[in-house]
Amino acid sequence: MTTARKNLIDPASTRYYHCMARCVRRAFLCGRDKFSGKNYEHRRQWVEDRLKILSGIFALELCAYAVMSNHYHVILHINREQAESWNTKEVLSRWAQLFSGPVLVQRYLAGAPMDKGSLLKVEEFAEEYRCRLKDISWFMKCLNEHLAREANKEDGCKGRFWEGHYKSQALLDEAALLTCMAYVDLNPVRAKMAKTPEGSEYTSIKERVDTYSSHQKKKQPRFLKPFKTPGQNPDKALPYTLACYFELVDWSGRIVHKGKRGKIEGDVPAVLDRLGIDPKEWLSTMRWNNRFRRGVGKLSTLRDYASQTGKHWLHGVTPSICLFQT
């Protein structure tokens, strides 16, 4: 039975979500189509550029992404505090970068004189847009509709471009977030599109490595949610250090890509031990597909999530018990 999107994305359960959209046509979203011989590689840049634009408008932080041949992955964090900190003009200015909006909103932004009743209506619009600017469904709508229009224009055709609605998974705890981020960043390596994570074009891991390597102060990309650094407010960063994450992705990539499962026990990164993640199950989860569906997390958080969403059982209980040790 289909579940309403409002029940799939519940900020009260978690603010981290993994989303994926797949192209409906046989012709590729990006890359080279072996059937037609056309090269759509330039479209991968469309996706990355649009993600950067939207992350600067919405109160949604981009944690990880990977643009593949006929689909893409993105991990988002809902930043409610940021949305609530915006005044009326800030909210309307952000929304106006995406949609023209009602005439009243346009007049307000232009600085035209307005009576009290008009100002109250503008405030109503602002509160509606504030909710939308922290809504993952609106983010995905603004991403997918833009890409579909551009692709249809290039292909000279009409009709659906995406395979139904986007798919989403709730990442219920730090262990689930870490696992999913590594899975997303390693997608090109697993698909043999790249030999190393840092060589994976149009991924968050490449963006992080390039930015880190090109600055003496070891900076992080401005449009990506940063990893934890000394002296930083932990509430504004991902709950790991960048060095640990680089080490983990590199280790996981070497093992998954080359299949050296028997040589890893002594080299397991400390971050896996700290989060109680079983190394062998970690490697299995790098396949990700069909192991989890609506939510990902330790058994306790899965049970809490099921209760909050009115479910008696969730797919992924057995992998959760094996992967995330208690």
Beta strands, then each sheet from edge to edge (+ up, - down):
strand 1: 16-22
strand 2: 60-67
strand 3: 71-78
strand 4: 167-171
strand 5: 227-228
strand 6: 238-241
strand 7: 295-296
sheet 1: 2+ 3- 1+ 4- 7-
sheet 2: 5+ 6+
end
